Amino acid sequence: MTTTWTVRDRAGRRLPGYDGHSKVEVGRKLVPAYFDAFRLEVSPSYRELFERAVAQILQREAWEIVRCEPMSHPVATCCGDTRA
């Protein structure tokens, strides 16, 4: 089973469109500027700029990136949402 990460708002609701296989993938969807995936892996200073940009958005919007537990049902999606 694969772990999925997503964004939750201050009320604990999952925000659609921000699911990913890692926190970095979710962060890249949040930040309006383009951040190169390879450079995020190999450059600590580039990663620091990225993490700062993500943190500013999360703080401003009162959101958080959270891990979703894998679901055993095949049509279940992140954080308990189900779709047929």
N, C-alpha and C positions, 0 to 999 in steps of 0.2 A: 504494500500500500504506500502511496505517495503522500507526503505532507504538503498541504497547501497553506499559503499565507494570504491574508486579506486585510482590508482596512475596515475598522469599526469607528462609528461616530461616537459622540459623547453619550448617546442614549443606548449604546451597545448594539446598534443595527449595523449589519454588513452593508458596505457600499458596493453596488454592482460595478463590474468592469475593472476592479483592482485586484483580482485574484492572481496569484503567481506561485511558482515552485520554490521561490526563495524571497527573502526580505529585499534583496537587491532588485529582483525583477519587479516586485510591487513598487518599490521606491522609484524605479525608472518610469513607471506608469503615472506616478504622482507628480514628478517634477516636469514642468513644461519645457525645459531645455533638454537637448539631446546629450546623453552621457554614454560613451562607448563602453560596451560590456567588457571587452578585453582590457582596456585601460583601467577599468574599475578593479579588475583582478590583479593587475601587476604594478600599479602605481599607488603607493600609500597616500601621496599628497592629493592626487586626483580623487581617490576614494574619500578622503577627508572633506573635500569641497562638496562632493555628492552627498555625503552624510549630513553635512551642515544644511544643504538645501532641503533635504528630506525633513530634517528635524524642524526647520522653520515652518514648513507647510503643515506638518503634524501639529505643532504647537498653535499656530494661527487658527487652524480649523477645529482644534480639540479632537483630533483623530488619533488612532493608534494602529500600528501594524501588529496583527496577532496571528498566531498559528491556529489553524483549524484541524481538529482531530479527524483522521480518516474515517470515512463512513463505510459500513459494511454493505449497505444497499447500493446496487449498481446505478440507480438514477439519483441518488442523493448527491448533493453538491456541498460546498463548503458551509460550515456553521449550521448545518441542519436544514438548509433550504432544499426542498425537493421539487423537481420538475419532471413532468411526464414526457 
